[in-house]
Amino acid sequence: MYANGDAPRRRHRTGAASGLLALALLAGGCTAAGGGVEGAPGAAGLRDPYFPKLGNGGYDVRHYALSLAYDPGTGRLDGTAEITARADQDLSAFNLDLAGLRVSGATVDGVRAAYNRAGNELTLRPREDIRDGAEFTVTVTYTGVPEPITDADGSEEGWLRTAGGAVAVGEPEGSMTWFPGNHHPADKATYDLTLTVPAGLEGLSNGVRTERRTERDGRVTTVWHTAEPMASYLATVAIGRYETASATGPASLPVLTAAEPSVAAGSAALRGEIPAILARQAERFGPYPFSAAGAIVTVDGTLGYALETQTRPVFPAASFDRTTLVHELAHQWFGNSVTPATWRDLWLNEGFATYAEWLYSEEYEGVPARTHFERAFAQDANWTFPPAAPPAAENLFDPPVYQRGAMVLHKLRETVGDAAFDEILRGWPAKYRHANASTDDFTAYAESVAGKDLDALWKVWLYGDDRPSAP
């Protein structure tokens, strides 16, 4: 993620509301569950350090099949989510995160299930318990006008209406405003998304577009396939009058970019550089981890920040510059493929993406990474807390996570030498490709490559509260 201007924007999230409900006879239009109960309810949250109610326990999502129809005139979204999951305990009930939208029905393995809503928790009780290790399919139908989540600084995430369409972004909680799911980055899944929009509009999402058809009523349906695991906060939708362009990246990678008409011409040249930037990043970071790439450029006013949505980052026009593009494309390795285990590990996303900027500047602009390091060292804002220990959720996107996170990596480079550091740059995203990793995982990996204890480095630069006397 990257904000307009030079510094990352401050963001705040309130966390998913409510705990696990006691279930008996469920009212309010719910179905009734029958049979004896031997399993236990899955947890209503994953106890993330900053968002303890975000995500859900008791199961692991394998795949989302989302069918969405959107009417920009009314703002109404009609959705069906088919979620394939595997139980990791005997389940009598389980939760999905969903904000706002009205649920009209739910089934588990084709059988009607009891459901109830409390805040952002949708609790389902299947007619029969789900056994530990069993794969099951949940289908939820829902409708309504999605409401975005508003940050403390006034910026928004989730489903954002535009003059003629919508843009959906989700870091860290916003995806639950437009589909039910296990919305913690620890539970990644593959996706198929079918999007139906009015004639004359484009519907864009992550991954590879596998189909585009015109319905009998004139609406246009596109189908998007994301073959590699994706955290839900990286899912995106863009609906509007977009102009698209196709290119080929490294290893025959399909690159699809889109821009709203008023910013299409001005962004075309930089969009055309994406294959070359990805090719150079692949040399530094290892093979590109996904089966598609690209970018979506919107008019200013919809978003106040760029976001690394998987395979196809989203940019407001004012943020679509080369530095920000390099940052968001680097996230495809660092954050999207290797995803943080908890939100406390976010510096692994932003520190690496920021350091990718420094590497690009070093190679193409003749500005050594050391110069960027010294500039960051001199800024008081980078020393308000350690990058690996933000004090609260509202600090997750503050400068220390980005700039001081990159400083950690530069000190690592100076300590272990360029050869070992280059091995870490390529080996880290290879070792945890399409998986989740923590700060402890990273420090252990770096020490294994360096062949020595690096506790002194971590103590000062990663966890230390005080600025050293010299950079």
C-alpha positions, -999 to 999 in steps of 0.1 A, spaced: 0 0 0 12 35 -7 -4 69 -1 -6 101 -21 25 122 -14 58 111 1 47 95 33 24 65 39 -10 76 51 -21 68 86 -50 44 87 -73 30 114 -97 1 116 -122 -7 143 -120 -45 141 -148 -70 133 -176 -67 158 -191 -92 182 -181 -127 195 -194 -161 190 -232 -163 197 -249 -190 217 -270 -210 192 -303 -227 199 -334 -218 179 -325 -190 156 -351 -163 148 -354 -135 123 -360 -155 91 -334 -182 100 -339 -219 94 -339 -243 123 -311 -267 130 -317 -303 141 -300 -333 155 -276 -338 184 -245 -317 187 -211 -334 192 -188 -308 177 -180 -274 190 -185 -239 175 -155 -225 156 -140 -194 171 -154 -160 161 -120 -145 157 -83 -154 152 -70 -133 180 -49 -111 158 -29 -86 179 -47 -57 164 -80 -72 151 -88 -100 175 -123 -106 160 -112 -106 124 -112 -140 108 -127 -172 122 -115 -205 136 -124 -241 130 -119 -242 93 -96 -233 64 -110 -218 32 -97 -234 0 -117 -216 -26 -142 -187 -31 -166 -187 -61 -182 -153 -60 -211 -143 -84 -218 -105 -82 -243 -83 -100 -240 -46 -95 -263 -17 -104 -243 16 -103 -275 37 -104 -289 23 -71 -257 10 -56 -273 -24 -51 -251 -55 -50 -266 -89 -54 -242 -117 -45 -238 -154 -41 -207 -167 -24 -198 -204 -27 -171 -211 -2 -152 -244 -2 -134 -251 31 -119 -278 52 -128 -283 88 -98 -284 113 -120 -295 142 -154 -311 147 -177 -282 139 -213 -276 152 -212 -240 140 -189 -216 124 -186 -179 115 -181 -158 84 -171 -121 84 -197 -99 67 -205 -63 72 -239 -47 64 -253 -67 36 -286 -87 41 -284 -124 39 -313 -141 22 -302 -178 25 -274 -202 34 -267 -238 28 -239 -262 39 -233 -290 13 -266 -281 -3 -287 -284 29 -303 -254 44 -284 -241 74 -294 -220 104 -278 -186 104 -278 -155 125 -262 -120 123 -246 -99 151 -225 -70 140 -200 -82 114 -204 -119 123 -225 -142 103 -229 -174 123 -240 -206 105 -251 -239 121 -253 -268 97 -281 -293 101 -254 -319 110 -220 -315 125 -190 -312 102 -163 -337 111 -126 -327 115 -108 -330 82 -140 -330 61 -142 -307 31 -175 -288 29 -192 -261 8 -211 -231 21 -234 -211 -1 -246 -177 10 -269 -154 -10 -270 -118 0 -280 -83 -12 -278 -46 -3 -259 -14 -8 -224 -20 5 -212 7 29 -174 14 31 -154 14 63 -142 49 72 -107 54 86 -99 78 114 -82 101 88 -114 103 67 -102 79 40 -122 48 31 -119 12 22 -143 -16 11 -168 -11 -17 -164 25 -28 -190 39 -52 -179 61 -80 -198 84 -104 -204 55 -128 -194 24 -110 -174 12 -80 -139 2 -68 -134 -24 -41 -103 -25 -19 -98 -42 14 -67 -36 35 -72 -47 62 -109 -53 67 -128 -38 38 -134 -70 18 -161 -81 43 -182 -52 30 -188 -70 -3 -185 -108 3 -187 -131 33 -155 -150 42 -127 -157 66 -112 -122 63 -78 -126 80 -46 -128 60 -37 -162 76 -65 -179 56 -56 -176 19 -76 -192 -9 -81 -193 -47 -109 -174 -63 -133 -174 -92 -153 -142 -96 -182 -137 -120 -191 -101 -123 -222 -88 -141 -225 -50 -149 -246 -28 -171 -239 -26 -208 -211 -1 -217 -192 -8 -185 -162 -29 -178 -159 -52 -148 -124 -59 -137 -109 -81 -109 -78 -101 -100 -62 -128 -120 -69 -140 -155 -101 -131 -174 -114 -164 -187 -147 -153 -202 -166 -122 -213 -202 -125 -225 -232 -103 -232 -264 -114 -214 -299 -114 -230 -307 -82 -211 -277 -65 -225 -256 -66 -193 -220 -78 -196 -206 -106 -176 -169 -112 -170 -153 -142 -153 -119 -139 -134 -98 -168 -122 -71 -164 -95 -52 -197 -95 -28 -189 -67 -38 -184 -30 -48 -149 -21 -56 -132 12 -91 -116 10 -77 -81 17 -60 -83 -17 -92 -90 -37 -104 -62 -59 -133 -52 -82 -134 -22 -105 -165 -13 -124 -167 16 -148 -159 29 -183 -123 17 -184 -99 16 -214 -78 -16 -213 -45 -26 -228 -27 -59 -230 10 -68 -231 33 -97 -223 56 -98 -194 85 -121 -184 79 -159 -192 49 -150 -214 30 -135 -185 -3 -118 -195 -3 -82 -184 -37 -64 -185 -40 -28 -175 -70 -6 -173 -76 32 -168 -106 54 -167 -109 74 -200 -99 108 -185 -66 93 -172 -59 66 -199 -37 87 -222 -17 102 -194 -10 68 -178 -4 48 -209 34 52 -211 40 41 -175 15 13 -178 35 1 -207 66 -1 -185 51 -28 -163 66 -58 -182 101 -43 -180 98 -35 -143 85 -70 -135 113 -85 -155 140 -67 -135 122 -75 -102 121 -111 -112 159 -110 -116 162 -96 -81 134 -114 -62 130 -146 -82 103 -157 -106 71 -137 -106 47 -156 -83 14 -153 -102 -2 -161 -135 -13 -126 -144 -2 -90 -138 -13 -55 -145 -27 -23 -130 -60 -3 -126 -58 35 -127 -88 54 -114 -96 91 -114 -86 110 -83 -112 113 -56 -122 76 -53 -91 64 -34 -66 84 -13 -39 57 -17 -26 30 -40 -30 -6 -30 -12 -38 -40 -43 -58 -49 -30 -92 -61 -19 -93 -97 -35 -60 -105 -27 -31 -81 -51 -1 -80 -39 35 -82 -56 69 -81 -41 89 -110 -22 112 -87 -3 82 -72 5 65 -105 41 74 -107 71 52 -112 82 50 -76 47 39 -64 44 15 -93 77 -2 -83 65 -3 -47 31 -20 -55 46 -44 -80 73 -55 -54 44 -63 -31 34 -92 -54 64 -110 -40 65 -94 -5 30 -93 10 9 -110 -17 28 -142 -23 45 -142 11 17 -129 33 20 -118 69 10 -143 96 -7 -115 116 -11 -78 110 19 -72 134 41 -86 107 31 -59 82 66 -44 81 76 -75 60 52 -62 33 60 -25 35 97 -26 44 105 -48 14 83 -28 -10 100 4 2 134 -11 -1 125 -22 -37 121 16 -44 156 22 -30 170 -6 -51 153 8 -82 166 43 -75 201 29 -69 201 10 -102 183 35 -125 187 69 -109 222 66 -95 211 73 -59 227 47 -35 204 29 -12 226 42 16 215 77 7 179 68 11 188 50 44 205 82 58 176 103 48 151 80 66 174 78 96 173 116 100 135 118 100 120 119 135 87 104 123 105 71 116 115 67 153 81 68 170 80 30 175 98 -1 162 87 -14 129 80 -49 143 59 -36 172 34 -9 162 16 2 194 -19 -1 180 -40 -8 149 -41 29 140 -3 29 137 0 0 112 5 23 82 27 49 99 62 58 86 82 34 109 65 4 92 77 16 58 108 36 62 123 20 92 113 -14 79 134 -6 48 162 6 71 162 -28 88 168 -44 54 196 -20 45 214 -27 78 210 -64 71 226 -59 37 255 -40 52 260 -66 79 258 -98 57 272 -84 24 256 -81 -10 260 -117 -20 241 -130 11 216 -102 9 208 -110 -27 203 -146 -17 178 -135 10 160 -113 -15 154 -143 -37 153 -171 -11 127 -155 12 99 -153 -13 108 -187 -26 108 -204 8 74 -190 17 59 -188 -18 20 -186 -15 22 -190 23 22 -170 55 52 -160 74 60 -141 106 88 -117 117 104 -146 136 103 -167 104 122 -139 86 149 -133 113 155 -171 115 158 -173 77 181 -144 74 204 -158 101 204 -192 83 216 -176 51 241 -153 69 254 -182 89 256 -161 121 236 -147 149 221 -113 141 204 -106 175 223 -73 179 209 -60 146 173 -70 153 175 -56 188 185 -21 176 168 -17 142 138 -40 143 127 -38 180 146 -9 195 128 22 207 157 46 205 175 60 175 212 51 175 238 79 177 249 72 141 233 55 111 
